Amino acid sequence: MNKEMRKRQKPQRRQYAIKTATKRTALALTATTTATATTIRTPTAPPNRVTVNNEFVRTMAIVADSADSVAVVVANDKKAQSCCANDEQCCNNCRQQQQPDRQQHLRPTQSLTLSPQQQQSQQQQQRQGCEQHVQRHLRSWPGQRSKFSAWLLTTVFIVAICLVQSAHTNLLFGNLLSCSNEGEVVQITELKITSKCYQCTCKNGFVNCEKGSCPPIDDCYLLDPKPRDTCCKKCKGCIYRGVPYPSGSEWSDPEDPCKTYKCVASVVTETTMKCFNQCDDEHVIPPKPGECCPTCQGCKINGQMVAEGQEVVGSIDDRCMVCQCSQNELTCAKKTCPILQCPISKQTQNPNECCPRCTEQREFMPVYGKCIFNNKVYYDKTQFMPDRCTNCTCSNGTSICQRNTCPILECSPEYQEMDGCCPRCITSEVRNECIHKGVTYMNNETWNLGPCRSCRCIAGQIRCSEMRCPPLKCNSNEVKKTLPGECCPRCIETPGTCTVFGDPHFKTFDGKFFSFQGSCKYLLTADCHDKTFSIRLTNDGRGTKRSSWAKTVTLKMRGMRVTLGQKMRVKVNGSLVILPYSGATDTPIVNIERLGEHIMLQTDLGLKLEWDGNNFLQVTAPTAYKKKLCGLCGNYNGIGRDDLSSRDGNNHTDKEVWRFANSWKEGGPKACSRRVEKISARPNCKERKANAACRWLRESEVFGNCDNRLNPNNYFDACKMDVCECPNRMCHCDSFAAYVHECRRLGVEVSEEWRKRTKCPAGMWRRNVTKMALLQHHQHIGGGGGGGVVVGSGVRSGAQARRRKHHQQQKQQAQQQLERQLQLHVPKSLLAHKSPNRTPPPLH
């Protein structure tokens, strides 16, 4: 009896095992990801664990966005994080059975390193073996249901393998991690990485982590196994005469300074340096003791100055001829390319570089006392020739190779031919002039081809040099920019911007967001150090008890007062002006013009003011004013948490915004449109309605996926506040327009389709103050190139039309009420025989 019960229970257990294995396989598909993952947002709440470089950690993950920049994301799939990405548990038994067979067939001369293609082929063979093992195991299950379940499990397993192999960077789900301290370093203790690997800062409302600097390993073919406590990959070093050298190091022979050595991936290349001069004989300095090549006095090549430490390619026909400036002396020599570990099929040659590089990298298995070269193992003291011009010897795990350095030729490449390992000139004709683009140049004459190239005529041959720009890495608040007349770019700090929009909301120069509804005149920003300018902002309550909007903006500098007002009105020293305006002097102090829906004011100090004639204002200050400004826009010192500093120097919290803002009040009580103490409490607002009106900021495709560059949370909160203050109008469009403006400033392309999706019209929309405290702005119509034609009569005519319509409606309602009363109290006989001119009897 017990045996029969056991037989009946076995198929059920096997079916449960099939369901569990199928579920594991499906979860494995979701958990698979790569190191360079992009973010796909989902509306679910963030979980407790995410993936960092295919390892699960708590709460957050660092995901590579480029070679040096990464982003922090919050994952959304809890189940996927608890399973193995490749489902290795299903095949452990099979792999253990296959592993001894693989070890038996491993020969000493076989390659100990595997390329990615070989690794992929090996993994496919293992999976096929595992699949066969699973199928053999499933064939032993009796019954039709077991066969169908076995077929289903095998199919799901094969599909899982295919999807895992084709997984790309979009399989990591999550949300970018938000932050509030703009420009400051963010400490993330939950991540299983050390601080020396990544540095995380707050940029545009998101945590942006940049990888620490690591030594270059572009030309490395063999890598050391990366320890867990290190951040950078390390190339295999060399041992020469008992002294260890890291990969990439160069040194010279103390007895012969012209004999140089270079270590690259456990290969030491020994060469003899070839020198050449790029200056006249009278400027040549003999080589100093311990040096090989003579130098040229002054860092100048072909008439162009060379910066300290900068390298210059001596000839664009032979990019191995390199000159370098050191201590105002120019040293020129021909480089010899190091011997590479990778085979020729795995090498690539950049036309702008001297030496080839390996196209892939591999981690190697340590083989003590032996050398690994070109995927082969050589015993100690073994000699071999990678090519006919190179001789190598294995010595204590390092391949030491001698390579000849070809001489420097004065003839151009078209007059050269190969002679053994090196080329030689095939003509002996010597000329004293050169012709370039129809211009004749004499011997040793130089000319420039641009900021980076210059040429010299040498014995009838044109030799052009090219400056080489060093690698440049800029900070998060800097951009690469090449100045006019210069060859190499520089890191230029971006100017600071302060933005005012909506009800009103402020974003300081250092990225601090706050909202302040004062209705007075305030010092927006000013040069508190040298007193070169000041900008004042006047807010207007517009008949409301709480809200306010920017009414006018006044710039004062050098005795000039420029006021930007409503309806695109511009006043200079109290007089209306027509745009464009640049003043009467030959050297204008300000330049004001109309650009689309905004007025752009530029000063010779570098200040820029952008005003939409309604409530949006953006002030741009150059970096020369850093740590010199004060006012509502902050002190512009790169730190956002101290931007709420009052006039007396005290720093306030977010709950004390009113104290901070009122300290920068200007003009006294007369400059206020309402008394400060009469500000009403925050009105009750329906959260669902506010979220519905502002939901477009959560739709990334509406604004060109700008949420990858700029965090919309602050604009979303500002939008909700405006909707609560103005429930039946389009006040939320202020936040949309401000967000789009900032996205475009950051280089994100946002089309005008966002207005159709959000139903926000172009320009300004009409707002009027009603009994329900509905806030409306005045509408304007802009002119073409002038200052804008202001239409003020349209507002008055519209109000008169509304009053007439209201009176007509009241008259019609009174007439209808009178007719209803007549029908109730007057006999029908009287109404039937009354004449048109007869007056009905009075009502009782």
Secondary structure as GFF3:
##gff-version 3
##sequence-region A 1 844
A	DSSP	alpha_helix	2	31	.	.	.	ID=ss1
A	DSSP	beta_strand	49	52	.	.	.	ID=ss2
A	DSSP	beta_strand	55	58	.	.	.	ID=ss3
A	DSSP	beta_strand	61	64	.	.	.	ID=ss4
A	DSSP	beta_strand	69	75	.	.	.	ID=ss5
A	DSSP	three_ten_helix	79	82	.	.	.	ID=ss6
A	DSSP	three_ten_helix	88	91	.	.	.	ID=ss7
A	DSSP	alpha_helix	92	104	.	.	.	ID=ss8
A	DSSP	alpha_helix	116	139	.	.	.	ID=ss9
A	DSSP	alpha_helix	144	165	.	.	.	ID=ss10
A	DSSP	three_ten_helix	169	171	.	.	.	ID=ss11
A	DSSP	beta_strand	174	176	.	.	.	ID=ss12
A	DSSP	beta_strand	198	203	.	.	.	ID=ss13
A	DSSP	beta_strand	206	211	.	.	.	ID=ss14
A	DSSP	beta_strand	222	223	.	.	.	ID=ss15
A	DSSP	beta_strand	238	240	.	.	.	ID=ss16
A	DSSP	beta_strand	243	245	.	.	.	ID=ss17
A	DSSP	beta_strand	250	252	.	.	.	ID=ss18
A	DSSP	beta_strand	259	264	.	.	.	ID=ss19
A	DSSP	beta_strand	267	272	.	.	.	ID=ss20
A	DSSP	beta_strand	274	275	.	.	.	ID=ss21
A	DSSP	three_ten_helix	281	283	.	.	.	ID=ss22
A	DSSP	beta_strand	284	285	.	.	.	ID=ss23
A	DSSP	beta_strand	295	297	.	.	.	ID=ss24
A	DSSP	beta_strand	300	301	.	.	.	ID=ss25
A	DSSP	beta_strand	304	305	.	.	.	ID=ss26
A	DSSP	beta_strand	311	315	.	.	.	ID=ss27
A	DSSP	beta_strand	318	326	.	.	.	ID=ss28
A	DSSP	beta_strand	329	334	.	.	.	ID=ss29
A	DSSP	three_ten_helix	344	346	.	.	.	ID=ss30
A	DSSP	beta_strand	347	348	.	.	.	ID=ss31
A	DSSP	beta_strand	357	358	.	.	.	ID=ss32
A	DSSP	beta_strand	362	363	.	.	.	ID=ss33
A	DSSP	beta_strand	371	373	.	.	.	ID=ss34
A	DSSP	beta_strand	376	378	.	.	.	ID=ss35
A	DSSP	beta_strand	383	387	.	.	.	ID=ss36
A	DSSP	beta_strand	390	395	.	.	.	ID=ss37
A	DSSP	beta_strand	398	403	.	.	.	ID=ss38
A	DSSP	three_ten_helix	413	415	.	.	.	ID=ss39
A	DSSP	beta_strand	416	419	.	.	.	ID=ss40
A	DSSP	beta_strand	422	425	.	.	.	ID=ss41
A	DSSP	beta_strand	433	436	.	.	.	ID=ss42
A	DSSP	beta_strand	439	442	.	.	.	ID=ss43
A	DSSP	beta_strand	446	448	.	.	.	ID=ss44
A	DSSP	beta_strand	453	458	.	.	.	ID=ss45
A	DSSP	beta_strand	461	468	.	.	.	ID=ss46
A	DSSP	beta_strand	478	481	.	.	.	ID=ss47
A	DSSP	beta_strand	490	493	.	.	.	ID=ss48
A	DSSP	beta_strand	496	501	.	.	.	ID=ss49
A	DSSP	beta_strand	505	507	.	.	.	ID=ss50
A	DSSP	beta_strand	513	515	.	.	.	ID=ss51
A	DSSP	beta_strand	521	527	.	.	.	ID=ss52
A	DSSP	beta_strand	534	540	.	.	.	ID=ss53
A	DSSP	beta_strand	549	557	.	.	.	ID=ss54
A	DSSP	beta_strand	560	564	.	.	.	ID=ss55
A	DSSP	three_ten_helix	566	568	.	.	.	ID=ss56
A	DSSP	beta_strand	570	572	.	.	.	ID=ss57
A	DSSP	beta_strand	575	576	.	.	.	ID=ss58
A	DSSP	beta_strand	590	595	.	.	.	ID=ss59
A	DSSP	beta_strand	598	603	.	.	.	ID=ss60
A	DSSP	beta_strand	608	611	.	.	.	ID=ss61
A	DSSP	beta_strand	617	621	.	.	.	ID=ss62
A	DSSP	three_ten_helix	623	625	.	.	.	ID=ss63
A	DSSP	beta_strand	629	630	.	.	.	ID=ss64
A	DSSP	three_ten_helix	654	656	.	.	.	ID=ss65
A	DSSP	alpha_helix	657	662	.	.	.	ID=ss66
A	DSSP	beta_strand	665	666	.	.	.	ID=ss67
A	DSSP	three_ten_helix	669	671	.	.	.	ID=ss68
A	DSSP	three_ten_helix	676	678	.	.	.	ID=ss69
A	DSSP	alpha_helix	687	694	.	.	.	ID=ss70
A	DSSP	three_ten_helix	695	698	.	.	.	ID=ss71
A	DSSP	three_ten_helix	700	703	.	.	.	ID=ss72
A	DSSP	three_ten_helix	706	708	.	.	.	ID=ss73
A	DSSP	alpha_helix	713	725	.	.	.	ID=ss74
A	DSSP	alpha_helix	732	745	.	.	.	ID=ss75
A	DSSP	alpha_helix	753	758	.	.	.	ID=ss76
A	DSSP	alpha_helix	793	825	.	.	.	ID=ss77
A	DSSP	alpha_helix	828	833	.	.	.	ID=ss78
###
